Amino acid sequence: MSADTRSHPVPGRTGPGRRRPVQQRSQERYERILDACAALLDEAGAVALTTKEVAQRAQVPIGTLYQFFAGKEDLLAALAGRNLDRYLHRLDDRLRAEVPTGPAGFTDLAVEEFVAMKRSVPGFGQVDFGFAGPAGPNGVHDDRHLLDTELDNNTAVALRLQALGGELFATADPAALTLGLRVALEAADAVLKLAFRGDPEGDPAMIAECKRLVRCYLLEQLGPR
């Protein structure tokens, strides 16, 4: 594994959003707003979400919300970034505890932690590291770039996973590895969406097939490690 990634933000995220607060009281309000956003996503979905409703649920004035977030897109981007940070923290804990020896072990743990968050984290079924719900109007200007203004969501995630995996992904061509991880993420997204489409806990057979699909692909791309 690489050095601890817990303090590393999502790379390159810039734009109209406000600066994350430093003072404890402001931090608590910031997190409460994100918690309210996540809860409302489960109730109404991303299409119907409004900043007014989020402020009301968080019990803060709408002006306070706009001190932290420029609008709905920025709010959802912050939630996606928080989800990714929490996912990487959880995955890092598993990697440290179980010490997988190669891409196959990394893949299984990565899928398992994603599934665990899908089952338990509010709002994750609508916004994980980008939009997870069905395609359609969502009131967001560009939902492909919630994590980074220049990279698409899965490329941004691939770079974070590449850094977290470290020596597990030893390769002479980091760019090819990033591409491979991005393709693996796209494939995993599709299969896991299918797994959760009719089962809130996820179809175990589909989850197992997701692991197998990504393992086989990465082993073919990277070779045994």
C-alpha positions in Angstrom: 0.0 0.0 0.0 0.9 3.6 -0.4 1.3 6.2 2.3 -1.8 7.0 4.2 -4.3 8.8 1.9 -6.6 10.0 4.7 -5.5 13.6 4.4 -5.5 13.8 0.6 -8.4 15.6 -0.9 -10.1 14.7 -4.2 -7.6 15.9 -6.8 -8.2 19.1 -8.7 -11.7 19.9 -7.5 -12.2 23.6 -8.2 -15.0 25.8 -9.3 -17.6 28.1 -7.8 -17.8 26.3 -4.4 -17.0 28.0 -1.2 -14.0 27.2 1.0 -14.5 24.4 3.5 -14.9 25.8 7.0 -12.1 25.6 9.6 -13.8 26.6 12.8 -15.5 23.7 14.7 -19.0 25.2 14.8 -18.9 25.9 11.1 -17.6 22.4 10.4 -20.5 21.0 12.3 -22.9 23.0 10.2 -21.2 22.0 7.0 -21.4 18.3 7.9 -25.1 18.7 9.0 -25.9 20.2 5.7 -24.3 17.3 3.8 -26.1 14.8 6.1 -29.4 16.6 5.3 -28.7 16.4 1.6 -28.0 12.7 1.8 -31.2 12.0 3.7 -33.3 14.0 1.2 -31.7 12.2 -1.7 -33.0 8.9 -0.3 -36.5 10.4 0.1 -36.9 12.4 -3.1 -33.9 11.7 -5.4 -31.5 14.1 -7.0 -34.0 15.5 -9.5 -36.3 16.9 -6.8 -33.6 18.0 -4.4 -33.5 21.8 -3.7 -31.1 23.8 -1.6 -34.1 25.3 0.3 -35.2 21.9 1.4 -31.7 20.9 2.4 -31.3 24.1 4.6 -34.7 23.4 6.2 -33.7 19.8 7.0 -30.4 20.9 8.4 -32.0 23.6 10.4 -29.8 26.3 9.1 -30.7 29.6 7.3 -30.5 29.3 3.5 -27.8 32.0 3.7 -25.7 29.7 5.8 -25.9 27.0 3.2 -24.7 29.4 0.5 -21.8 30.4 2.7 -20.5 26.9 2.2 -22.0 25.8 -1.2 -22.5 27.9 -4.4 -25.6 25.9 -5.3 -27.0 22.4 -5.8 -24.2 21.2 -8.0 -21.6 22.3 -5.5 -23.5 20.6 -2.7 -23.8 17.3 -4.5 -20.1 17.6 -5.5 -19.2 18.0 -1.8 -21.3 15.0 -0.9 -19.7 12.9 -3.6 -16.2 14.0 -2.4 -17.1 13.1 1.2 -18.4 9.7 0.1 -15.1 9.0 -1.8 -13.0 10.0 1.2 -15.0 7.8 3.5 -14.8 4.9 1.1 -11.0 5.2 0.7 -10.6 5.4 4.5 -12.7 2.2 5.0 -10.8 0.4 2.2 -7.5 1.5 3.6 -8.4 0.0 6.9 -9.3 -3.3 5.2 -6.0 -3.3 3.3 -4.0 -2.7 6.4 -5.8 -5.4 8.3 -5.9 -8.1 5.6 -2.8 -7.2 3.5 -3.9 -8.6 0.1 -1.0 -9.8 -2.1 -2.2 -8.5 -5.5 -4.9 -6.9 -7.7 -7.3 -9.8 -7.1 -7.4 -9.3 -3.3 -7.5 -5.5 -3.7 -10.5 -5.9 -6.1 -12.5 -8.1 -3.7 -12.0 -5.7 -0.8 -12.8 -2.7 -3.0 -16.1 -4.2 -4.1 -17.0 -5.4 -0.6 -16.5 -1.9 0.9 -18.5 -0.3 -1.9 -21.4 -2.7 -1.4 -21.3 -2.1 2.4 -21.6 1.6 1.8 -24.4 1.1 -0.7 -26.3 -0.8 1.9 -25.8 1.5 4.9 -24.7 5.1 3.9 -27.6 7.6 3.5 -27.9 9.0 0.0 -25.3 6.7 -1.4 -27.8 5.0 -3.7 -28.4 8.3 -5.4 -24.9 9.9 -5.3 -21.9 7.7 -4.6 -18.9 9.3 -6.2 -21.1 10.7 -9.0 -24.7 10.1 -9.9 -25.7 6.5 -9.2 -29.5 6.9 -9.9 -31.2 6.4 -13.3 -30.3 8.7 -16.2 -32.4 11.8 -16.7 -32.6 15.5 -15.8 -31.0 16.1 -12.5 -30.6 19.9 -12.3 -26.8 19.6 -12.3 -24.8 21.3 -14.9 -22.2 18.5 -15.4 -22.7 15.4 -13.3 -19.6 13.8 -14.9 -17.3 16.2 -13.1 -18.6 16.2 -9.5 -15.2 15.2 -8.1 -12.9 17.2 -10.4 -13.6 20.0 -12.9 -11.2 18.5 -15.5 -11.4 14.7 -14.9 -14.5 12.6 -15.2 -15.6 11.0 -11.9 -14.3 7.5 -12.6 -10.9 8.8 -13.7 -10.6 10.8 -10.4 -11.6 7.7 -8.5 -9.1 5.5 -10.5 -6.3 7.9 -9.6 -7.1 7.7 -5.9 -7.3 3.9 -6.0 -4.0 3.7 -7.9 -2.4 5.8 -5.1 -4.0 3.7 -2.4 -2.9 0.4 -4.0 0.7 1.4 -4.4 2.9 -1.7 -4.9 -0.1 -3.9 -5.5 -0.4 -2.3 -8.9 3.3 -2.3 -9.8 3.5 -1.4 -13.5 5.9 0.3 -15.9 3.1 2.3 -17.4 1.0 4.3 -14.8 -1.1 5.8 -17.6 -2.2 2.3 -18.8 -3.0 1.4 -15.2 -5.2 4.5 -14.8 -7.0 3.6 -17.9 -7.4 0.0 -16.8 -8.8 1.0 -13.4 -11.2 3.4 -15.1 -12.5 0.7 -17.4 -12.8 -1.6 -14.3 -14.8 1.0 -12.5 -17.1 1.6 -15.4 -17.8 -2.2 -15.6 -18.3 -2.5 -11.9 -20.7 0.4 -11.9 -22.9 -1.3 -14.5 -23.0 -4.7 -12.8 -23.5 -3.3 -9.3 -26.4 -1.1 -10.5 -28.0 -4.2 -11.9 -27.3 -6.0 -8.5 -29.2 -3.3 -6.6 -31.9 -2.6 -9.1 -34.4 -5.1 -7.6 -32.7 -5.9 -4.2 -31.9 -3.1 -1.7 -29.2 -5.4 -0.2 -27.8 -6.3 -3.6 -28.1 -9.6 -5.4 -25.3 -11.8 -4.0 -24.8 -13.6 -7.3 -24.4 -10.3 -9.2 -22.0 -9.0 -6.6 -19.9 -12.2 -6.9 -19.9 -11.8 -10.7 -18.8 -8.2 -10.4 -15.8 -9.3 -8.4 -15.0 -12.0 -10.9 -15.4 -9.7 -13.9 -13.0 -7.0 -12.4 -10.5 -9.6 -11.1 -10.2 -11.3 -14.5 -9.9 -8.0 -16.4 -7.3 -6.5 -14.1 -5.3 -9.8 -14.0 -5.3 -9.9 -17.8 -4.2 -6.2 -18.0 -1.6 -6.3 -15.2 -0.6 -9.9 -15.1 -0.1 -11.8 -11.7 1.6 -9.8 -9.0 
